[in-house]
Structure formats: structure tokens, C-alpha cells
Amino acid sequence: MWTYIFFTLFFGAFIALLVVLNTFTRRIAELERQRAELQVEEDRVFDFLHELGEAFSEGVRSSELHRLIVEAATRILDAHGGALYLMDKSDSMLVPGFISKGCPALHEVPEHVLQQAETNHMALESYLRLSSIRRGEGIMGASLVDPRPRLYVEAELIPNPAADNPLVAHSAMVAPLIYRRKILGVLALANGPMSTPFTEKDMNVFKTIAEQSAFALYNEVVYLEAGEKKRLDHDLEIAREIQAILLPSAPPTITGYELSGINVPARQVSGDYLDYIRVDDRRLGVAIADVSGKGVPASLIMAMCRSVIRSEAVGKTSAAEVLRRVNQQLYPDIKEDMFISMAYLILDSENNSVTLARAGHDAPLLYRSATGDIEKLSPKGMALGIDSGTVFNRVCADFQFDLHADDCVLLYTDGATEALNREGAEYGLPRLIDLLQNSAPNGANAIVGRITDDVKGFVGNYPQHDDITLIAIRKK
């Protein structure tokens, strides 16, 4: 009796142990399978990150980066297809960046296109690659309105749900690519009706891929902008060199006068202009101008101005007549919001006479050696390019004055008088006048040199916002 009970209990315990062992074995096998799957996913994600790193180190093109993102995401999550759409410049539309071959449609497709795709697979691909998506349109455009990653598994949320077509998505994951609170694009993966729907587990991996893809796209933008800036800097450097050729490197010699001039651009290129033009055997024209605005547009107008005044000044002894002709030629080609201020004077080597005309420019300063006084030469005149000539020709007139031994004339642009220091204080005309009085006895070179050094010392390291041009003329 006891032996029977013992064997019965022993056999029952043995069976229970076998059941427990079998359960543990199956559980361990399941855990091993899950671990292997996780390891595969982890390896794929790390491969994706490695590929992104290599792409940037090798300077990959944008199209290749977009392809890498989509194909890697499709491979990692075993998706039927994938698509990357990018934000356009207006931030209102999504434009195709890369769509994998055979990718199911992720937005509404006309029925006739789907019918064509049944016999010609290129029909749908061509349609998708040429179609933009508006904000809020379909599941892709919805990501711009509600920027959260979404998993779509219900057929009613997918375009054309009734179409039993492998080219129509029946399961999708969509995520906006956001970096520093800016949406750069949208990444999506899709499966057709014959594929296994995506799961929440897939979604977690997809979110990680989307985050890294957003970072990659942002780096791409930075990289492209850096490259574009480098090219622009190179182009501006060439423009600066060309402009340096257009501006005189040194003043010419003219009997009875000493001249000195300088141009200090606020940027790579300048909108200021100075020039010396041989009028005839005994006369020299001296021009200074300031184009409204800065940078490349101003420098182009400056080049136009130089060409016109050089063609008009030769042989003409009236400074006002030269400016009238310059205005007549420039007016049709200058935008409404641009103008040129200019002062032009003609020196005569056979007498003391100087002829001046002013087109809205800062009044030249005249230093009288006999008294040490400063006079402002302020003949009437309006800026070039504002009026076709009806008013300009009437107000622009010659102003003649004599220069005696050691008298000096200073032509300048407002970049000098309006230069600001770090405290916001302006250099000002009174300071310029004082410096002219103190340096004039030492000649034209001393005037330009001392004013330039004083303005630079006043400004210090504060960024210069306007070009500075100076021309000093001393009568010997």
C-alpha cells in the first residue's frame, strides 16, 4: 500500500518536473529567439548610423543621403517600400526626396493612374515622384499639422482602402523629421495588403530611425550652407579684386596740385566710388560718389556709374554738364529705391580755378591756409537716378572757386562722419573738420592718413556699417 502511494507520488512529481522543464525550455528558446531578433535589429540600426557617418565623412550628395535613409529604414523594418518627402522653401508643401521602387501609394492616387500601374509599374512611380503634398493632405500632410509619429494599420486610414492592389498601402508608419523645432521633411514606410502589418514594436524602431534621419538632414543643410557660403565668399573675393582694379590705385600727377585718396569697404565690395579722369591736357576731373545700399548691388551700380562718367567727362569743362549727362544715362537703369550721391570737380593746372558740381553729396570742405578756416562748399543739386532730368538739370549748376597756395579741399562719404563706436556715438562732422584743420598744413597724404587712422581708432573693433572714401586735394 505505502509502496504504491510512494510510486504514485514519485511518478506525479516526475511528470510535473518534465512539464516545468519543458515550459522553461520553450521559454528559454523564445527568449533566445527574441534576443536574436533584437540583436539583428540592433545591428541593422548601428549599420544605419555607421552608413550615415560615412556619408558625411565622404561628402555624399543630397540625393544619395535621401536614398540611404529610405533604403536603410526599409531594410531594417522589412517594409514593402518607403518614401522621404522634404519641406519646400515656403514651408507649406512636401516635395519628393526619394521614393523606393514599388513603394505603395501614401497619398490619394487617381483611379486611372492605378489602372495604368497594373500593366505599367512606372506609371505610379512617375506620378508619385512628380506629386507634391500640401499641408494637411493625407497621412503625409497630416504630419505637418500634428507633428507626431503615427502608426496606421486600419484600412480606412489608408488612401484607396477598397483597392486590393499591392501598390496601395494598407499599413504605414509616418514620422515628421524634426530638428531644433523645425520640420525638415516626413519619412514613411508602407506595406501592401499582402504584407504583415506594422506593430508597435516596429514603431519604436521607426521613431529611432526618424530621429537620426532628422539629425542627418539638418547636418546636410548645414553642410550645404557652409559650402554655399564658401563659394559665395570666393565669388565676393573675385568681385573685390575686380573692383580694386576699377578704383584707382594711386592719383595721377597734375601740375600745381597734390592729391591723395582712399576707399575702405565695409564689406568685401564697396558701393563708394572715387576716380580721377583726364579731361584734357590741362584739366583733371575728380569724382566721389556713394551708392545707396551696400554689398554687391551697390558695387554693380558703382561700376555702371564709373563707366558712364568716364565716357562723358572727357573734353567737357562744365562739371554740371557731366553730371546731367550721367543722370540721363543712369536714370532708366536704376531701381526706384536706389540712388547715387556724387560730387565732381575739375582742376585746372594753368590757373587757380576749380569747377564743382554736386548731386546730393555731402558738401566738400575747403581749408583756407591764410586763415586756417574751413568752408563748406554747398552748391545745389539732387542725387543721381531720382529724376529723369526735368528737375535735376535745373538745380545742378557749376560752382567755381579759387585755390591758393596750401589751400586744401576734402571730399568724403558719410561712412566717415556717420561711423559709430561701441557706445553708439557718431564720429561726426565737427571732429572731421577739426582733424582737417590740424592735418592740412602737412599736405594731402597727411589729411587722408590721419583721418583714416582717427576713424579706425574711434570705431575700434565695432563692425563698420558703411564704406569710407576720402579724397584730399592740396594746391601747391
RABEL-V877172 format. One record per residue. N is the residue number from 1. PHI is phi in whole degrees, 0 to 359 (999 if undefined). PSI is psi in radians with two decimals (none if undefined). OMEGA is omega in whole degrees, 0 to 359 (* if undefined). Layout:
N:PHI:PSI:OMEGA  N:PHI:PSI:OMEGA
This chain:
1:999:-0.93:180  2:294:-0.59:179  3:295:-0.71:179  4:298:-0.79:179  5:299:-0.74:182  6:299:-0.84:182  7:293:-0.62:178  8:297:-0.81:179  9:296:-0.71:181  10:296:-0.80:181  11:297:-0.70:179  12:297:-0.75:179  13:296:-0.65:181  14:294:-0.77:178  15:298:-0.76:180  16:298:-0.71:179  17:297:-0.73:179  18:298:-0.70:179  19:297:-0.78:180  20:297:-0.79:180  21:298:-0.72:179  22:296:-0.73:178  23:297:-0.82:180  24:297:-0.71:180  25:299:-0.81:179  26:295:-0.67:179  27:295:-0.74:179  28:296:-0.72:179  29:298:-0.71:178  30:296:-0.75:178  31:296:-0.68:178  32:296:-0.71:179  33:296:-0.76:179  34:295:-0.69:178  35:297:-0.73:179  36:297:-0.72:178  37:296:-0.77:178  38:298:-0.69:180  39:296:-0.72:178  40:297:-0.80:179  41:297:-0.74:180  42:298:-0.77:179  43:298:-0.71:180  44:295:-0.71:179  45:295:-0.76:179  46:295:-0.64:175  47:298:-0.70:178  48:298:-0.82:179  49:297:-0.68:179  50:296:-0.72:179  51:296:-0.69:177  52:298:-0.77:179  53:299:-0.76:179  54:295:-0.64:181  55:301:-0.78:181  56:287:-0.64:180  57:294:-0.48:181  58:262:0.06:179  59:65:0.85:183  60:296:2.59:177  61:288:2.76:182  62:302:-0.77:182  63:298:-0.63:179  64:289:-0.65:178  65:296:-0.76:180  66:297:-0.75:177  67:297:-0.75:181  68:301:-0.77:181  69:298:-0.86:184  70:293:-0.83:183  71:293:-0.63:178  72:293:-0.77:179  73:297:-0.71:179  74:296:-0.71:181  75:291:-0.77:183  76:297:-0.71:185  77:257:0.18:176  78:51:0.85:182  79:270:2.75:177  80:295:-0.72:180  81:192:3.01:181  82:210:2.88:181  83:212:2.51:175  84:238:2.12:176  85:247:2.51:183  86:245:2.61:176  87:289:2.41:175  88:280:3.11:185  89:294:-0.42:181  90:275:-0.11:182  91:60:0.49:180  92:237:-0.23:184  93:228:2.61:172  94:257:2.24:179  95:246:2.53:183  96:299:2.27:174  97:260:-0.87:174  98:202:2.34:176  99:233:2.15:183  100:290:2.73:179  101:297:2.36:178  102:73:0.23:180  103:293:2.25:177  104:300:2.65:181  105:294:2.34:181  106:251:0.01:173  107:215:2.97:188  108:303:2.29:180  109:238:2.30:178  110:303:2.53:184  111:300:-0.64:183  112:293:-0.50:177  113:290:-0.73:177  114:298:-0.67:179  115:294:-0.71:178  116:295:-0.62:183  117:292:-0.37:179  118:295:-0.51:180  119:249:-0.36:180  120:226:1.74:186  121:296:-0.35:180  122:287:-0.34:183  123:298:-0.83:181  124:290:-0.75:180  125:300:-0.75:179  126:297:-0.74:180  127:298:-0.81:182  128:295:-0.69:184  129:284:-0.22:178  130:253:-0.02:185  131:256:2.26:173  132:266:2.83:183  133:237:2.20:180  134:282:2.75:177  135:303:2.20:180  136:87:-0.07:182  137:273:2.05:177  138:64:-2.96:183  139:288:-0.44:178  140:285:-0.88:180  141:294:-0.44:178  142:296:-0.47:181  143:292:-0.37:177  144:280:-0.44:179  145:274:-0.78:178  146:239:1.56:189  147:284:1.16:176  148:232:2.48:175  149:299:2.41:183  150:228:2.51:174  151:251:2.11:180  152:250:2.03:177  153:237:-0.36:179  154:282:2.33:185  155:300:-0.56:184  156:290:-0.25:179  157:270:-0.12:183  158:258:2.44:179  159:303:2.59:180  160:51:0.93:186  161:298:-0.40:184  162:277:-0.22:183  163:281:2.01:178  164:274:1.24:189  165:227:2.25:181  166:297:-0.25:179  167:271:0.01:177  168:250:2.23:184  169:290:2.38:175  170:239:-0.02:175  171:205:2.32:185  172:208:2.65:171  173:237:2.27:184  174:229:2.33:179  175:217:2.27:172  176:289:2.48:179  177:265:1.80:188  178:244:2.30:173  179:219:2.26:183  180:53:0.80:175  181:65:0.29:178  182:243:2.25:178  183:279:2.06:181  184:266:-0.42:181  185:175:-2.91:179  186:223:2.33:177  187:249:2.40:181  188:218:2.54:171  189:238:2.55:184  190:219:2.60:172  191:236:2.50:177  192:278:-3.09:185  193:294:-0.39:182  194:269:-0.03:181  195:259:2.81:178  196:289:2.28:179  197:298:2.64:177  198:291:2.71:180  199:242:3.02:176  200:297:-0.58:176  201:297:-0.75:176  202:299:-0.67:183  203:297:-0.67:180  204:298:-0.74:178  205:294:-0.72:181  206:299:-0.68:179  207:299:-0.73:179  208:298:-0.75:179  209:297:-0.74:180  210:297:-0.73:179  211:298:-0.79:180  212:291:-0.59:178  213:293:-0.68:178  214:297:-0.75:178  215:297:-0.70:180  216:295:-0.74:179  217:295:-0.68:178  218:296:-0.77:178  219:298:-0.61:178  220:297:-0.77:179  221:299:-0.79:179  222:298:-0.77:181  223:298:-0.79:180  224:294:-0.71:179  225:294:-0.67:178  226:296:-0.74:178  227:295:-0.71:179  228:294:-0.71:178  229:297:-0.69:179  230:297:-0.74:178  231:295:-0.72:179  232:296:-0.74:178  233:300:-0.69:179  234:296:-0.77:179  235:296:-0.71:179  236:294:-0.61:178  237:295:-0.70:177  238:295:-0.73:178  239:298:-0.69:179  240:296:-0.72:179  241:295:-0.70:178  242:295:-0.74:180  243:295:-0.63:178  244:299:-0.57:177  245:290:-0.64:181  246:290:-0.58:179  247:277:2.49:182  248:295:2.33:179  249:284:-0.47:179  250:204:2.61:180  251:287:2.64:177  252:283:2.94:176  253:268:2.45:174  254:218:2.30:184  255:304:2.22:175  256:91:0.00:183  257:224:2.64:172  258:240:2.25:183  259:236:2.61:175  260:209:2.44:180  261:212:2.76:179  262:207:2.57:175  263:231:2.15:179  264:241:1.75:182  265:288:2.52:176  266:284:-0.49:178  267:237:-2.89:181  268:298:-0.62:179  269:238:2.75:188  270:245:2.63:173  271:259:0.02:175  272:272:2.78:183  273:216:2.36:169  274:223:2.60:183  275:199:2.74:175  276:235:2.18:187  277:235:2.16:178  278:286:1.92:182  279:282:-0.88:175  280:203:-2.85:186  281:294:-0.46:185  282:246:-0.15:186  283:238:2.56:177  284:231:2.25:175  285:270:2.45:178  286:234:2.15:184  287:236:2.49:171  288:222:2.43:183  289:212:2.78:179  290:222:2.01:179  291:275:2.36:177  292:298:2.49:183  293:90:-3.10:184  294:219:3.04:172  295:73:-2.67:188  296:298:-0.81:180  297:303:-0.77:180  298:295:-0.67:181  299:293:-0.59:178  300:292:-0.73:176  301:296:-0.68:178  302:301:-0.75:180  303:296:-0.69:176  304:298:-0.78:181  305:299:-0.75:179  306:300:-0.80:182  307:298:-0.76:184  308:290:-0.81:184  309:293:-0.59:178  310:293:-0.58:179  311:283:-0.45:184  312:264:-0.42:189  313:282:-0.50:185  314:298:2.17:176  315:85:-0.09:182  316:258:2.19:183  317:265:-0.04:177  318:258:2.01:179  319:295:-0.67:180  320:295:-0.69:180  321:296:-0.64:177  322:297:-0.80:181  323:294:-0.62:178  324:298:-0.74:181  325:290:-0.65:177  326:297:-0.79:179  327:297:-0.70:181  328:299:-0.66:182  329:278:-0.60:184  330:277:-0.53:187  331:307:-0.79:182  332:294:-0.36:187  333:255:0.01:181  334:259:2.31:179  335:298:2.77:184  336:298:-0.53:183  337:267:0.23:179  338:236:2.68:177  339:202:2.99:180  340:229:2.20:170  341:264:2.46:184  342:211:2.56:168  343:235:2.33:182  344:225:2.21:178  345:230:2.72:182  346:239:2.13:178  347:266:2.41:179  348:248:2.12:184  349:282:-0.21:184  350:262:-0.14:176  351:210:-3.02:183  352:269:0.08:189  353:280:2.41:174  354:232:2.33:178  355:249:2.19:184  356:238:2.44:169  357:226:2.53:186  358:231:2.29:178  359:245:1.31:176  360:69:0.23:183  361:271:2.81:176  362:305:2.39:184  363:297:2.20:176  364:299:2.69:180  365:253:2.29:181  366:248:2.11:178  367:262:2.16:178  368:262:1.99:184  369:297:-0.62:184  370:296:-0.60:184  371:246:-0.33:185  372:79:0.15:181  373:275:2.80:177  374:244:2.27:176  375:246:2.49:174  376:265:2.18:180  377:266:1.85:190  378:235:1.02:173  379:294:2.68:182  380:292:2.76:178  381:163:2.59:178  382:245:2.78:185  383:297:2.67:178  384:287:2.51:173  385:90:-0.04:181  386:269:-0.69:185  387:236:2.52:182  388:293:-0.33:179  389:141:-0.30:182  390:301:-0.83:178  391:269:-0.74:184  392:305:-0.84:184  393:295:-0.49:181  394:283:-0.66:185  395:270:-0.37:182  396:277:2.10:184  397:217:2.77:178  398:286:2.49:176  399:232:2.06:183  400:252:2.49:176  401:209:2.84:181  402:256:2.62:173  403:243:2.37:178  404:248:3.02:185  405:308:2.28:177  406:70:0.09:170  407:290:2.61:182  408:227:2.56:173  409:239:2.32:178  410:244:2.11:172  411:257:2.42:185  412:208:2.79:172  413:255:2.85:185  414:290:-0.10:174  415:299:-0.47:178  416:280:-0.92:185  417:289:-0.49:182  418:259:0.20:177  419:297:2.40:184  420:247:2.54:172  421:263:-3.09:186  422:296:-0.45:180  423:276:-0.05:180  424:87:0.12:179  425:281:2.54:182  426:264:2.48:180  427:301:-0.89:170  428:85:2.69:179  429:291:-0.71:179  430:303:-0.69:180  431:292:-0.66:177  432:296:-0.72:179  433:296:-0.78:179  434:301:-0.74:181  435:292:-0.64:177  436:297:-0.77:179  437:299:-0.71:184  438:285:-0.54:185  439:260:-0.29:183  440:304:-0.73:180  441:301:-0.31:182  442:265:0.01:174  443:103:3.04:186  444:297:-0.76:181  445:297:-0.68:180  446:294:-0.68:179  447:300:-0.92:182  448:296:-0.76:182  449:295:-0.80:183  450:290:-0.68:178  451:294:-0.76:179  452:301:-0.83:180  453:295:-0.67:182  454:291:-0.71:178  455:296:-0.78:179  456:298:-0.71:178  457:293:-0.63:179  458:293:-0.77:182  459:288:-0.68:182  460:67:-2.36:181  461:272:0.04:181  462:291:2.34:184  463:302:2.38:179  464:279:2.28:185  465:255:-0.13:181  466:215:2.66:179  467:291:2.64:179  468:239:2.18:178  469:226:2.35:181  470:226:2.45:171  471:225:2.17:177  472:246:2.39:180  473:233:2.22:179  474:239:2.31:176  475:275:2.18:181  476:281:none:*
